[in-house]
Amino acid sequence: MFSKRSEEKEFLDDLQCEGDDLKQNLRELKFINKWLGGNNVTFSGLGQALKNNSQKKLHVADLGCGGGDILELIAQWGRRKKLTLSLTGIDANEFIINYAKQNTKAYPEIQYEKLNVFSDEFSRLKFDIVNCTLFCHHLDDESLVKLFSQLKKQVTIAVVINDLHRNWFAYHSIKWLTKLFSKSYMVKNDAKLSVLRGFSRKELEAIIRKSGFTNFSIRWKWAFRWEMVLFSI
């Protein structure tokens, strides 16, 4: 069960998914990521990416942006750091894009694009940093190699990744937590499945190296997350 990545699709993988059930799903994911400490991994990765960087103006993209929660937090972080940020949320689900726009309308530095990350239109875009928070586990290994190879040409600084460690304790913990407290059938299904679609360190290293990145870091973080920073040079 935990020896290799699951190929089973999550409800959230349906790009036509919409409605109140999806909104409930996104609200609960925001709560889970906040209170289990998952968001901290993204900001730890951003700190690593910008450790030796003096740029005050940065264009940051968030792939699979969902409800815009991470973008909102990045906007707040950028204001505290006195950075001039241009933030772009990328998602292939139009309903999610519209939901995110409503959630983050107080942040003019955030814009959204309905795009597939494998489209020619997306491949022509350039960014300083691309962020992937709980996005990569939705893709198979071959697709990730393709995506990372493409992102290597699109970023000037780094790709920052926050994703799941496939682990029996993480699986059973989130299974019971969502069974007890979640009101979303999507979350109850997808939360535990997403762990099964997560990664071992060895798998991540193989994917990253195949994509052409040679300068990167992988660090384990609570709660059962991988923090990865793939540097452009």
Stockholm file with secondary structure:
# STOCKHOLM 1.0

chainA/1-233         MFSKRSEEKEFLDDLQCEGDDLKQNLRELKFINKWLGGNNVTFSGLGQALKNNSQKKLHVADLGCGGGDILELIAQWGRRKKLTLSLTGIDANEFIINYAKQNTKAYPEIQYEKLNVFSDEFSRLKFDIVNCTLFCHHLDDESLVKLFSQLKKQVTIAVVINDLHRNWFAYHSIKWLTKLFSKSYMVKNDAKLSVLRGFSRKELEAIIRKSGFTNFSIRWKWAFRWEMVLFSI
#=GR chainA/1-233 SS CCSSCCCCCCGGGCTTCCSHHHHHHHHHHHHHHHHTTHHHHHHHHHHHHTTTCCCSEEEEEEETCTTSHHHHHHHHHHHHTTCEEEEEEEESCHHHHHHHHHHTTTCTTEEEEECCTTSHHHHTCCEEEEEEESCGGGSCHHHHHHHHHHHHHHEEEEEEEEEEBCCHHHHHHHHHHHHHHCCCHHHHHHHHHHHHTCBCHHHHHHHHHHTTCCSEEEEEETTTEEEEEEECC
#=GC SS_cons         CCSSCCCCCCGGGCTTCCSHHHHHHHHHHHHHHHHTTHHHHHHHHHHHHTTTCCCSEEEEEEETCTTSHHHHHHHHHHHHTTCEEEEEEEESCHHHHHHHHHHTTTCTTEEEEECCTTSHHHHTCCEEEEEEESCGGGSCHHHHHHHHHHHHHHEEEEEEEEEEBCCHHHHHHHHHHHHHHCCCHHHHHHHHHHHHTCBCHHHHHHHHHHTTCCSEEEEEETTTEEEEEEECC
//
